[in-house]
Amino acid sequence: MTGKENPVSTPLKHRTAINPLPWILGDGGYRLDRGILQEAMTALSQVGFTHLTIEPPPDITLAEYGALLSDHSLAAAPGYFSAPFHDRQRHAQAVEDIKRHAHAHLELGVDSAFIATDLIPDRIAHPAVGHAPDADRTLVIAEGLAAAATAAAAEGVRYGLHPHVGSTVEVEEEVRAVLDATEGGALWFGPDTGHLRWAGATPEKVIADYADRVLNVHLKDVDATAAAGARQRGEDYMTATGRSKVWIEPGRGVVDFDAVLTALPDGFDGWFVIEVDVPHLPSPAESSAASLSFLRRHPYFATATGGAV
């Protein structure tokens, strides 16, 4: 960086965004409305982010959401879609729902997103261990994800599989089974480094094995001490991530981001979305600033003359 460059506005080599979850998740659970979103947007814009993952609150229209982004000098980045894909009877509804999700993305100028199967009570109660595995269920999930991704692709939006602790695509065996069952179709891979690592996978290995299908990446890190303590105490997903703070700002945990980024294919042009659901640092703004600082220091994201933060 030269003395004339502004660290807030200097772009990175790769398209990077952040999920405002630190403002949305709290002791009262999940809360998203216009006021919370405006607070998050103001802080994140001041920190130096220029792109925010798509998640309009229910109390505003999509046009109002787009205007809020613009008012805060922000633009949209890939969002997240989930449905109960473990239930074949609900696949048809999931297909209709993802079409609406895709249309919203297109209206905001984004043509890719993440897709996951919903969290279920048994997995929430016993997180990150692949509790009560069911190979037949995994194939049903793969079938539903494939149908949804195909429908969305026809609308012009690509979706990548997002493994999620607490869901039925959680451990490496399930992730690989879904990707293998859908090979050659419309479903891409949207790895989340934190969810993979907490559930026992080596993120860079899984990413390398499916490198040609990686669409976008969630950059998430894990506090290994917190994760081990949560498991020892038998904590559920909400307690482990909320009170025990399994998630930590990228670069402060155990995910090997050097290896993760090396595993991506040459010329990778997908999005990197930072996620720290519940910040380790004292405030959401400090947490977000630390995450952005990590990216700015990393050679893979080294200062460029163009791009997005």
Order of alpha helices (4+ residues) and beta strands (2+ residues): beta-alpha-beta-beta-alpha-beta-alpha-beta-beta-alpha-beta-alpha-alpha-beta-alpha-beta-alpha-alpha-beta-beta-alpha-alpha-beta-alpha-beta-alpha
